[in-house]
Structures are given as structure tokens and as C-alpha cells.
Amino acid sequence: MDASLSGSFSDSFRSPVPIAPLDQYNQRLVERLHPPDWVNPEPARRYDLVVIGGGAAGLVTAGGAALLGAKIALVEKHLLGGDCTNVGCVPSKTLIRSARVAEMARSAADYGIETGEVKVDFAVVMERLRRIRSDISVHDSAHRFREEFGVDVFFGMASFADGDRISVAGKTLRFKKAVLATGSYPSIPSIPGLDAAGYFTNETVFSITARPARLAIIGGGYIGCELAQTFQRLGSQVVLFVRGDRLLSQEDPDASEIIRQQFEQAGIQLLFNSKILSVNGSGTEKTIEYEQNQQSQSITADEILIAAGRAVNVDGMNLDRINVQYSDKGIVVNDYLQTTNPRIYAVGDSCLKWKFTHAANAAARVLLQNALFAVGGIGRKNINSLVMPHTVYTEPEVAHVGMQLPEIQAQQIPVETLYQPLTKVDRAVTDSETIGFAKVHLKRGTDRILGATIVSPQAGELITLFTQAMTNGLGLKAIAKTIYPYPTQAELVRNLADDYSIRQLQSLKPITSRWLAWTRGG
């Protein structure tokens, strides 16, 4: 046991929320994010903002508003930190890292390094996950938000009593304005026998301690793809059910094709255009009946992981009572994050089309401006002004910002597309990481960036170069003027900009040739 934790928790520790296994790391997580001995404060006479939901969006909103001098109440029914800290970004990327190290060890011989047989101790992998998640949780702790930011933190289920009062754990919070940052949860498809057989979602899979020998994953989006590759690398035999005809259907088709090739080479069984008919059995013998190419087939798995989309948390809050409209796609908001009740705002997964932590963070900053400092509509920020990148953390990573080509074509914007393969980047060659590309869509006749996709081991880092340019109204010329260290992976982006510059120079060649001929007297 970590010496710093020894004696911190007794054997009688009781978590106020379900979490497993309740080892030293998860105990420390709970102690920070929903302390067992927490006593909700006496409510203030009136709050400037009551924030419902303690995930990324809610924490940024509550902490930022409190730092600006507002009186804030934050309500969370489960664990502060929300999906990102507890069952999303932090545990998934920690697990992905272990899987990548295992894969690096297997390929060490390609670099002249002999490692012997690579063995994965899955229990230790998961212990590392819990330890790192616990370490990071300090940033979201209830004590920090109370003591450092001055936020009144309440644990319990919130519901609206009327247009200016919220009930939580027997207390009433009066507010000038309220924020719904309630997040989302895994959407479970209606499949006969699924409930009886049992399944994991992102909310439960990071609690396992034993590796499933055979893992069936339902869903070919970013969660399904990230975890399919990860579990395959950690020693599971993965079968991935995909409803459509390609992985990552919202991404560039060339990116999807590269990920398909990588998955198939890794031994992942891909079942495209598949429809699951039923699930039978339980324990480690779950038989999945499915239809593919109009033929009924079956496959047996030890465990099933559902990664088939997200649903919005709106139940139990009495939103109808306060005239807040919502649908299965989310809470209805305008361009300024106001709901249909102008005193109530929403932010994060509960209303945004972008289901990412960084999107929640950025949108929370927009909300703070609009809810606290815009007067009569003056000074409001439009959520659609945000330039929002995203990354799929497969290997190679897939990152994108701006519009995809079909969206550009639908708006009838004249477009020119530039492409640069990773094979032309010297650092990628020296690292033997040449699978990938960069692609940028420009408004034809200009250097204005409409959208960009990068597929590379560092795509999530590199996409920021395009995002920064687009956010600041800069075009590809600005990227071409920037000096990049040699050799780096970032030259992938610079090379695209150089391609644009070369084309511009070539168009000037007739003029420059005549000028040079004149200057040399011939």
C-alpha cells in the first residue's frame, strides 16, 4: 500500500456512491469527489447561479463564476468530475497508454531491440488506471471547490420546485439564474436478452479487474474503436459490431479506411452492416445472434461492451415545470446557451453537439459571459463562433477541425483540397511511423481553411496548429511563414502549407521569369 495512504481509511469505509473495487485508490477518489462525511451547507439567501452537474462543464462554470465574485451553488448527485474524470477521458486514456506500451514492446525487434515475450498483467494495468485517476481527481475535489473557490457544494438529486427554487437533499436553493450541466449517459440499444446476459458500458468497464478473453463491442464510433484496439492489444480477442459500412462514420473516409486496415492487421474481427438480433446466456457464455448480408449468424463472447451512442440526463429535475424544452437529442438552447426559459442555461453534453470535455470547458466560458456579464443582449458570445477540434485516440490518432467535405459541398462552397502523406515527413520515417496523412480543405482561390483532418500518432497535438489558425482568422499562408524545428512530426502540417505556397509561386512563374530575364539583361 502507498505509504501516504496507509491508515487514511479504515476497513469500515463506506462509499456514498457505488464504485468498485473499493481499494485504496477508489477510496481516495470517493474521499475527494463525494466525501462520505460531507455535510451540505446551509443555503445562501440567494445564489447568482445554481449549477446542476459537477462534470467538466459544471466545474468550469461554478469555479469560474465564483472566481469572478458570484455567489455559486454546485449540485452533484454522484461523483464530482463527471464522466471525464471517472469513466471517460482519464481512465480510457490511461488504459490506452498501457495498451500502446504493450504494442511498442511487441514491435521492439523492428528497431533492433530484443524484449522477449510480452506479458500483460491485466490486474496491474487496471490498478494503475485507478491510481492515476485518483491522483488526477484532486483537481475536482469538493474540498478544493469549497475552500479555494468559495463554492457551496451540495450532494444530492436536484429538482426544480418552481422558476427560482431548486430542491436538493431537503434544502431549498433560491437563484437568479440556473445552469443545467447534467451530462449524458450511454444509450443502450433494445436487444432481446441483453439485460439478462449482462453488459458493460464506459460507466462500468473501467471497474473490471480480470481481462475478458473474448470481448464483443457494439458500436463503431470513437468509444468503440478506442476500446476495441485497446483491449485487443491487452490480450482480449475483440469482435466489433458496426451498423454501417465503415468505422468512424463521421470522419474523413480516408481516415476510416486506415483505421480499418490497422484493426484487421491487429486481428480485430470487424462485422460491418451487422444487426444484432438477440443475446442469450450469461456469465462467460453469451451467444450473440446477428444478421449480416441478409444471413443470420452467431458468435460467442465472454463479455459485451455497449458503445452505441449517448443519451441526455434530464430525468427527475421537473424541467417541464419551468418550461425548459428538451428531446432525446438534448436540452434545447439558443446560440447563447439559453434554454426556452431565459433564466435557465445549459452547457456540456446536455445540450452541445460536441460531446467532448474540451468542448464543455470552452462552452462554459461562453456561458459565464452570457449569464453574468451580458446586459440586454449586449456583450453576448455565440456558441457557434467556437472552432472545435476533436481527436479519436486510436493508433494512429484521427483528429479533425472545421467542416468535413460533404458539409462544404452541401453549402456549395468552392473548395480545393490539399493532401500530404506521412511518408513525406522525415521524422515519421526515422520513427517508422509513416501510416497517416494530413488533409486540408481551402476555399478555392484563397488560403482560408475550411476544415482539416490529420491521421498520425500525434494527430491530437498537431490539429491544434490548424485550430489556432482558424480561431485567429489566419490562413495557410501564416502556417507556411512559421518556422518548424527539423525534424519534427509537425512538419506534416508545414508541408501542406508549403504545397500551397509552391502552387502560388508556380502561378507567378511567367511574371518572375520575365523579371529575372530583364535583370540579367537578356
C-alpha positions as CSV (number, residue, x, y, z in Angstrom):
1,M,0.0,0.0,0.0
2,D,1.1,3.6,-0.7
3,A,2.7,4.8,2.5
4,S,0.9,8.2,2.1
5,L,-2.4,6.3,2.2
6,S,-1.7,3.9,5.0
7,G,-4.1,4.3,7.8
8,S,-6.1,7.0,5.9
9,F,-9.1,4.7,5.5
10,S,-10.5,2.1,7.9
11,D,-11.8,-1.3,6.9
12,S,-15.3,0.1,7.6
13,F,-15.0,2.8,4.9
14,R,-18.5,3.1,3.2
15,S,-18.7,4.8,-0.1
16,P,-21.8,7.0,-0.6
17,V,-21.9,6.0,-4.3
18,P,-21.5,2.6,-5.9
19,I,-17.9,2.2,-7.0
20,A,-15.7,-1.0,-7.4
21,P,-13.4,-2.3,-6.4
22,L,-13.2,-0.3,-3.2
23,D,-9.4,-0.4,-2.9
24,Q,-7.2,2.4,-1.5
25,Y,-7.3,4.3,-4.8
26,N,-11.0,4.3,-5.3
27,Q,-11.4,5.1,-1.6
28,R,-9.2,8.2,-2.1
29,L,-11.2,9.0,-5.3
30,V,-14.5,8.9,-3.3
31,E,-13.0,10.9,-0.4
32,R,-12.3,13.7,-2.8
33,L,-15.2,13.6,-5.2
34,H,-18.1,12.7,-2.9
35,P,-16.8,12.6,0.7
36,P,-18.7,10.1,3.0
37,D,-18.7,12.6,5.8
38,W,-19.7,15.7,3.7
39,V,-22.4,17.9,5.2
40,N,-24.3,20.1,2.8
41,P,-24.0,23.8,3.8
42,E,-26.9,26.0,4.8
43,P,-28.0,27.7,1.6
44,A,-27.3,31.3,1.0
45,R,-30.3,33.7,0.8
46,R,-30.0,33.7,-3.0
47,Y,-27.4,32.5,-5.5
48,D,-26.3,34.3,-8.7
49,L,-26.0,30.8,-10.2
50,V,-27.0,27.3,-9.2
51,V,-25.1,24.8,-11.3
52,I,-26.6,21.3,-11.6
53,G,-24.0,18.8,-12.5
54,G,-20.4,18.5,-11.4
55,G,-18.7,17.3,-14.6
56,A,-16.3,19.3,-16.7
57,A,-18.9,21.9,-17.8
58,G,-20.4,22.3,-14.3
59,L,-17.0,22.6,-12.6
60,V,-15.7,25.2,-15.0
61,T,-18.9,27.2,-14.8
62,A,-19.0,27.1,-11.0
63,G,-15.3,27.7,-10.4
64,G,-15.1,30.4,-13.0
65,A,-18.2,32.3,-11.7
66,A,-17.0,32.1,-8.1
67,L,-13.6,33.5,-9.0
68,L,-15.3,36.4,-10.7
69,G,-17.2,37.2,-7.5
70,A,-20.5,35.5,-8.0
71,K,-22.3,33.5,-5.3
72,I,-22.5,30.0,-6.5
73,A,-24.0,26.7,-5.6
74,L,-22.9,23.4,-7.2
75,V,-25.1,20.3,-7.1
76,E,-23.9,16.8,-7.9
77,K,-25.7,13.5,-7.2
78,H,-22.8,11.2,-7.9
79,L,-19.1,12.0,-8.1
80,L,-17.6,15.4,-9.0
81,G,-15.5,15.2,-12.1
82,G,-18.3,13.7,-14.1
83,D,-17.6,11.3,-17.0
84,C,-14.2,12.7,-17.9
85,T,-12.5,12.0,-14.6
86,N,-14.4,8.9,-13.5
87,V,-15.5,6.9,-16.5
88,G,-14.3,8.8,-19.6
89,C,-11.2,10.6,-20.7
90,V,-8.9,9.9,-17.7
91,P,-9.4,6.2,-17.3
92,S,-9.7,5.5,-21.0
93,K,-6.5,7.3,-22.0
94,T,-4.7,5.7,-19.1
95,L,-5.7,2.3,-20.3
96,I,-4.8,3.2,-23.9
97,R,-1.3,4.1,-22.8
98,S,-0.8,0.7,-21.2
99,A,-2.0,-0.9,-24.4
100,R,0.3,1.2,-26.5
101,V,3.3,0.3,-24.4
102,A,2.4,-3.4,-24.8
103,E,2.3,-2.9,-28.6
104,M,5.6,-1.0,-28.6
105,A,7.2,-3.8,-26.7
106,R,5.9,-6.3,-29.3
107,S,7.4,-4.3,-32.1
108,A,10.7,-3.6,-30.4
109,A,12.5,-6.1,-32.6
110,D,11.7,-3.9,-35.6
111,Y,14.0,-1.3,-34.0
112,G,16.8,-3.8,-33.2
113,I,15.7,-4.2,-29.5
114,E,15.0,-7.7,-28.1
115,T,12.4,-7.8,-25.3
116,G,11.3,-11.5,-25.2
117,E,7.7,-12.5,-24.8
118,V,5.4,-9.6,-23.8
119,K,3.1,-10.4,-20.9
120,V,0.3,-8.2,-19.8
121,D,-0.7,-8.3,-16.2
122,F,-4.2,-7.0,-16.6
123,A,-4.8,-6.6,-12.8
124,V,-1.8,-4.3,-12.6
125,V,-2.9,-2.4,-15.6
126,M,-6.2,-1.7,-14.0
127,E,-4.6,-0.9,-10.7
128,R,-2.5,1.7,-12.5
129,L,-5.7,3.1,-14.0
130,R,-7.3,3.5,-10.6
131,R,-4.2,5.1,-9.1
132,I,-3.8,7.7,-11.8
133,R,-7.5,8.5,-11.8
134,S,-7.2,9.0,-8.1
135,D,-4.2,11.2,-8.4
136,I,-5.9,13.5,-11.0
137,S,-9.1,13.7,-9.0
138,V,-7.6,16.2,-6.6
139,H,-8.3,18.9,-9.2
140,D,-12.1,18.2,-8.9
141,S,-12.4,17.7,-5.2
142,A,-15.3,19.0,-3.2
143,H,-12.9,20.5,-0.6
144,R,-11.0,22.4,-3.3
145,F,-14.1,23.9,-4.7
146,R,-15.4,24.9,-1.3
147,E,-12.1,26.2,0.2
148,E,-10.2,27.5,-2.9
149,F,-13.1,28.9,-5.0
150,G,-15.8,29.5,-2.3
151,V,-18.4,27.4,-4.0
152,D,-21.3,25.9,-1.9
153,V,-21.2,22.2,-2.8
154,F,-24.3,20.2,-2.4
155,F,-24.6,16.4,-2.9
156,G,-28.0,15.0,-3.9
157,M,-30.6,14.9,-6.6
158,A,-31.7,18.4,-7.8
159,S,-35.2,19.2,-8.9
160,F,-36.9,22.5,-9.7
161,A,-39.6,23.4,-7.2
162,D,-40.5,26.5,-9.3
163,G,-39.0,29.1,-11.5
164,D,-36.5,30.4,-8.9
165,R,-36.0,27.5,-6.4
166,I,-34.3,24.1,-6.6
167,S,-34.7,21.4,-4.0
168,V,-31.8,19.1,-3.1
169,A,-31.4,16.8,-0.2
170,G,-34.1,18.5,1.8
171,K,-32.8,22.0,1.3
172,T,-34.1,24.8,-1.0
173,L,-31.7,26.9,-3.1
174,R,-33.0,30.2,-4.5
175,F,-31.4,31.5,-7.6
176,K,-31.3,34.4,-10.0
177,K,-30.2,32.0,-12.8
178,A,-29.5,28.3,-13.1
179,V,-27.3,26.2,-15.3
180,L,-28.0,22.6,-16.4
181,A,-24.7,20.8,-16.8
182,T,-26.2,17.3,-16.3
183,G,-24.2,15.5,-19.0
184,S,-25.1,12.3,-20.8
185,Y,-25.0,8.6,-20.2
186,P,-24.6,5.5,-22.5
187,S,-27.6,4.8,-24.8
188,I,-28.5,1.1,-24.6
189,P,-30.0,-0.5,-27.8
190,S,-33.1,-2.5,-27.4
191,I,-31.8,-6.1,-28.0
192,P,-33.8,-9.1,-26.7
193,G,-31.9,-10.9,-23.9
194,L,-29.2,-8.2,-23.5
195,D,-30.2,-7.2,-20.0
196,A,-30.4,-10.8,-18.8
197,A,-27.0,-11.6,-20.3
198,G,-25.3,-8.5,-18.8
199,Y,-23.1,-6.0,-20.5
200,F,-20.6,-3.2,-19.8
201,T,-20.6,0.4,-20.8
202,N,-18.0,3.1,-20.4
203,E,-19.5,3.6,-16.9
204,T,-18.7,0.1,-15.7
205,V,-15.9,-1.3,-17.9
206,F,-13.1,0.6,-16.1
207,S,-14.1,-1.2,-12.8
208,I,-13.1,-4.7,-14.1
209,T,-10.1,-6.5,-12.7
210,A,-10.0,-9.6,-15.0
211,R,-9.4,-9.4,-18.7
212,P,-12.2,-10.8,-20.8
213,A,-10.8,-13.4,-23.1
214,R,-13.5,-12.7,-25.8
215,L,-15.0,-9.2,-25.9
216,A,-17.8,-8.2,-28.2
217,I,-18.1,-4.4,-28.7
218,I,-21.3,-2.9,-30.2
219,G,-20.6,0.4,-31.9
220,G,-18.0,1.6,-34.4
221,G,-17.7,5.2,-33.1
222,Y,-14.9,6.8,-31.2
223,I,-15.5,5.0,-27.9
224,G,-16.0,1.6,-29.6
225,C,-12.9,2.0,-31.8
226,E,-10.6,3.2,-29.0
227,L,-11.6,0.4,-26.7
228,A,-11.6,-2.3,-29.4
229,Q,-7.9,-1.6,-30.2
230,T,-7.0,-1.2,-26.6
231,F,-8.5,-4.5,-25.4
232,Q,-7.1,-6.4,-28.4
233,R,-3.6,-5.1,-27.5
234,L,-4.1,-6.1,-23.9
235,G,-4.8,-9.7,-24.9
236,S,-8.6,-9.9,-25.5
237,Q,-10.0,-11.3,-28.7
238,V,-12.3,-8.5,-29.9
239,V,-15.2,-8.6,-32.3
240,L,-16.6,-5.2,-33.3
241,F,-20.2,-4.9,-34.5
242,V,-20.6,-1.9,-36.8
243,R,-24.1,-0.9,-38.0
244,G,-22.8,0.9,-41.2
245,D,-20.2,0.0,-43.8
246,R,-17.2,1.8,-42.2
247,L,-15.7,2.7,-38.9
248,L,-15.9,6.3,-37.6
249,S,-18.6,7.2,-40.0
250,Q,-18.4,10.9,-39.1
251,E,-14.8,11.1,-40.0
252,D,-12.9,11.5,-43.4
253,P,-13.3,8.3,-45.4
254,D,-9.6,8.0,-45.9
255,A,-9.1,8.1,-42.1
256,S,-11.7,5.5,-41.6
257,E,-10.0,3.2,-44.1
258,I,-6.7,3.5,-42.4
259,I,-8.2,2.6,-39.0
260,R,-10.0,-0.4,-40.7
261,Q,-6.7,-1.7,-42.1
262,Q,-5.0,-1.3,-38.7
263,F,-7.7,-3.1,-36.9
264,E,-7.8,-6.0,-39.3
265,Q,-4.0,-6.3,-39.1
266,A,-4.3,-6.4,-35.3
267,G,-6.7,-9.3,-35.5
268,I,-9.9,-7.5,-34.6
269,Q,-12.9,-9.1,-36.2
270,L,-15.0,-6.4,-37.9
271,L,-18.6,-7.1,-38.6
272,F,-19.9,-4.3,-40.9
273,N,-23.5,-3.8,-41.8
274,S,-24.5,-6.0,-38.9
275,K,-27.7,-6.0,-36.9
276,I,-27.8,-7.8,-33.6
277,L,-31.0,-9.9,-33.2
278,S,-30.7,-11.2,-29.7
279,V,-28.3,-12.2,-26.9
280,N,-28.6,-15.5,-25.0
281,G,-26.8,-16.9,-21.9
282,S,-25.0,-15.2,-19.1
283,G,-21.6,-15.3,-17.3
284,T,-18.8,-16.1,-19.7
285,E,-21.0,-17.7,-22.3
286,K,-23.0,-15.0,-24.1
287,T,-24.2,-16.0,-27.6
288,I,-24.9,-13.1,-29.9
289,E,-27.3,-13.8,-32.8
290,Y,-26.9,-11.2,-35.6
291,E,-27.7,-10.6,-39.2
292,Q,-25.2,-9.7,-41.8
293,N,-25.6,-9.6,-45.6
294,Q,-29.1,-11.0,-45.0
295,Q,-27.7,-14.1,-43.3
296,S,-28.3,-15.0,-39.7
297,Q,-25.1,-15.9,-37.8
298,S,-23.9,-16.2,-34.2
299,I,-20.8,-15.6,-32.2
300,T,-19.9,-16.3,-28.5
301,A,-18.3,-13.8,-26.2
302,D,-17.3,-13.7,-22.5
303,E,-18.4,-10.0,-22.2
304,I,-20.2,-7.4,-24.2
305,L,-19.4,-3.7,-24.2
306,I,-22.0,-1.2,-25.4
307,A,-20.7,1.9,-27.2
308,A,-23.7,2.8,-29.3
309,G,-24.2,6.5,-28.6
310,R,-25.2,8.8,-25.7
311,A,-28.5,9.9,-24.1
312,V,-29.0,13.1,-22.2
313,N,-29.5,13.3,-18.4
314,V,-32.8,15.1,-17.8
315,D,-34.9,12.8,-15.7
316,G,-36.2,13.8,-12.3
317,M,-35.5,17.5,-12.5
318,N,-39.1,18.7,-13.3
319,L,-37.9,20.6,-16.4
320,D,-41.5,20.7,-17.7
321,R,-42.5,22.7,-14.7
322,I,-40.1,25.5,-15.5
323,N,-40.8,25.5,-19.3
324,V,-37.4,24.0,-20.4
325,Q,-37.8,22.1,-23.6
326,Y,-35.8,19.0,-24.4
327,S,-35.7,16.0,-26.6
328,D,-33.8,12.7,-26.9
329,K,-31.1,14.8,-28.6
330,G,-30.6,17.1,-25.7
331,I,-31.9,20.2,-23.9
332,V,-33.0,22.9,-26.4
333,V,-30.8,26.0,-26.3
334,N,-30.3,29.1,-28.5
335,D,-26.9,30.3,-29.8
336,Y,-26.2,31.8,-26.4
337,L,-26.8,28.6,-24.4
338,Q,-30.2,29.9,-23.0
339,T,-32.9,27.3,-22.8
340,T,-36.6,28.1,-23.6
341,N,-36.7,29.5,-20.1
342,P,-34.4,32.6,-20.3
343,R,-33.3,32.3,-16.7
344,I,-32.1,28.8,-17.2
345,Y,-28.9,28.0,-19.2
346,A,-27.5,24.6,-20.3
347,V,-23.9,23.6,-21.2
348,G,-21.9,20.5,-21.9
349,D,-23.1,17.1,-23.1
350,S,-26.7,18.0,-22.0
351,C,-27.1,20.4,-25.0
352,L,-24.0,20.5,-27.2
353,K,-23.5,18.6,-30.5
354,W,-19.9,18.2,-29.4
355,K,-19.6,15.6,-26.7
356,F,-16.1,16.4,-25.6
357,T,-14.5,17.6,-22.4
358,H,-12.7,20.5,-24.1
359,A,-16.0,21.5,-25.7
360,A,-17.7,21.6,-22.3
361,N,-14.8,23.7,-21.0
362,A,-14.9,26.2,-23.8
363,A,-18.7,26.4,-23.8
364,A,-18.7,27.0,-20.0
365,R,-16.6,30.2,-20.6
366,V,-19.2,31.4,-23.2
367,L,-22.0,30.7,-20.7
368,L,-20.2,32.7,-18.0
369,Q,-20.0,35.7,-20.2
370,N,-23.7,35.4,-21.3
371,A,-25.2,34.6,-17.9
372,L,-23.3,37.0,-15.7
373,F,-22.0,39.9,-17.8
374,A,-24.2,40.4,-20.9
375,V,-26.7,43.2,-20.4
376,G,-29.8,43.4,-22.6
377,G,-28.1,41.1,-25.1
378,I,-25.0,43.4,-25.4
379,G,-21.7,41.5,-24.9
380,R,-23.1,38.1,-25.5
381,K,-21.0,35.4,-27.1
382,N,-22.3,33.0,-29.8
383,I,-21.5,29.3,-29.1
384,N,-21.3,28.8,-32.9
385,S,-18.2,31.1,-33.0
386,L,-16.1,28.4,-31.4
387,V,-13.7,26.5,-33.6
388,M,-13.9,23.0,-32.1
389,P,-11.3,20.3,-32.8
390,H,-11.7,16.6,-31.8
391,T,-9.5,13.6,-31.6
392,V,-10.1,9.8,-31.8
393,Y,-7.4,8.2,-29.7
394,T,-6.8,5.1,-31.7
395,E,-3.3,4.5,-33.1
396,P,-2.8,6.3,-35.3
397,E,-5.0,9.0,-33.9
398,V,-7.6,10.7,-36.0
399,A,-8.1,14.4,-35.5
400,H,-10.3,16.9,-37.2
401,V,-11.3,20.6,-37.0
402,G,-13.8,22.6,-39.1
403,M,-16.1,21.2,-41.8
404,Q,-15.9,17.8,-43.5
405,L,-16.0,17.8,-47.3
406,P,-19.7,16.7,-47.5
407,E,-20.7,19.7,-45.3
408,I,-18.6,22.1,-47.5
409,Q,-20.2,20.7,-50.7
410,A,-23.7,20.9,-49.2
411,Q,-23.1,24.6,-48.6
412,Q,-21.9,24.9,-52.2
413,I,-18.6,26.5,-51.2
414,P,-16.0,26.2,-53.9
415,V,-13.3,24.0,-52.4
416,E,-9.7,23.0,-53.0
417,T,-8.2,20.0,-51.1
418,L,-4.5,19.6,-50.3
419,Y,-3.1,16.2,-49.1
420,Q,0.2,15.3,-47.6
421,P,1.1,11.7,-46.7
422,L,3.1,11.0,-43.6
423,T,5.6,9.1,-45.7
424,K,7.0,12.5,-46.8
425,V,7.8,13.6,-43.2
426,D,11.4,12.8,-42.3
427,R,10.7,12.4,-38.6
428,A,7.9,10.0,-39.3
429,V,10.3,8.0,-41.5
430,T,13.0,7.9,-38.8
431,D,10.4,6.8,-36.2
432,S,8.9,4.2,-38.6
433,E,5.5,5.9,-38.1
434,T,4.5,6.6,-41.6
435,I,0.9,5.5,-41.6
436,G,-1.3,8.6,-41.9
437,F,-1.7,11.9,-43.7
438,A,-2.8,15.5,-43.3
439,K,-5.6,16.9,-45.4
440,V,-6.8,20.5,-45.6
441,H,-9.9,21.9,-47.3
442,L,-9.5,25.5,-48.5
443,K,-11.9,27.9,-50.1
444,R,-10.9,27.8,-53.7
445,G,-8.7,30.7,-54.8
446,T,-7.8,31.6,-51.2
447,D,-5.8,30.2,-48.3
448,R,-8.9,30.2,-46.0
449,I,-9.0,26.9,-44.0
450,L,-12.5,25.4,-44.1
451,G,-11.5,22.1,-42.4
452,A,-8.6,19.8,-41.8
453,T,-8.0,16.2,-40.9
454,I,-4.8,14.6,-39.5
455,V,-4.1,10.9,-39.1
456,S,-0.9,10.3,-37.3
457,P,0.4,9.1,-33.9
458,Q,0.4,12.7,-32.7
459,A,-2.7,13.9,-34.6
460,G,-4.4,15.3,-31.4
461,E,-1.4,17.5,-30.8
462,L,-0.9,18.6,-34.4
463,I,-4.6,19.6,-35.1
464,T,-4.1,22.5,-32.7
465,L,-2.0,24.2,-35.4
466,F,-5.0,24.3,-37.7
467,T,-7.3,25.2,-34.9
468,Q,-5.2,28.1,-33.8
469,A,-5.0,29.5,-37.3
470,M,-8.8,29.2,-37.8
471,T,-9.6,30.7,-34.5
472,N,-7.5,33.8,-35.2
473,G,-8.6,34.2,-38.8
474,L,-5.3,33.1,-40.2
475,G,-4.9,31.1,-43.4
476,L,-2.5,28.6,-44.7
477,K,0.0,31.3,-45.6
478,A,0.5,32.1,-41.9
479,I,1.4,28.4,-41.2
480,A,3.8,28.5,-44.2
481,K,5.6,31.5,-42.7
482,T,6.1,29.7,-39.4
483,I,9.5,28.0,-38.8
484,Y,9.2,24.5,-37.5
485,P,12.2,22.6,-35.9
486,Y,13.6,19.9,-38.0
487,P,12.9,17.0,-37.8
488,T,9.5,17.0,-36.1
489,Q,6.1,15.5,-36.8
490,A,4.7,19.0,-37.1
491,E,6.4,19.3,-40.5
492,L,3.4,17.3,-41.7
493,V,1.3,20.5,-41.3
494,R,4.1,22.8,-42.6
495,N,4.5,20.6,-45.7
496,L,0.8,21.2,-46.6
497,A,1.3,24.9,-46.2
498,D,4.5,24.7,-48.4
499,D,2.4,22.9,-51.1
500,Y,0.1,25.8,-51.2
501,S,3.0,28.3,-51.3
502,I,4.6,26.3,-54.2
503,R,1.4,26.4,-56.2
504,Q,1.2,30.2,-55.7
505,L,4.8,30.6,-56.8
506,Q,4.2,28.5,-59.9
507,S,1.3,30.7,-60.9
508,L,3.7,33.7,-60.7
509,K,6.4,32.0,-62.7
510,P,5.7,33.7,-66.1
511,I,5.9,37.1,-64.4
512,T,9.0,36.3,-62.3
513,S,10.8,34.7,-65.3
514,R,10.4,37.8,-67.4
515,W,11.6,40.0,-64.5
516,L,14.7,37.9,-63.9
517,A,15.4,37.8,-67.7
518,W,15.2,41.6,-67.7
519,T,17.5,42.0,-64.7
520,R,20.2,39.8,-66.3
521,G,20.0,41.8,-69.5
522,G,18.5,39.1,-71.7
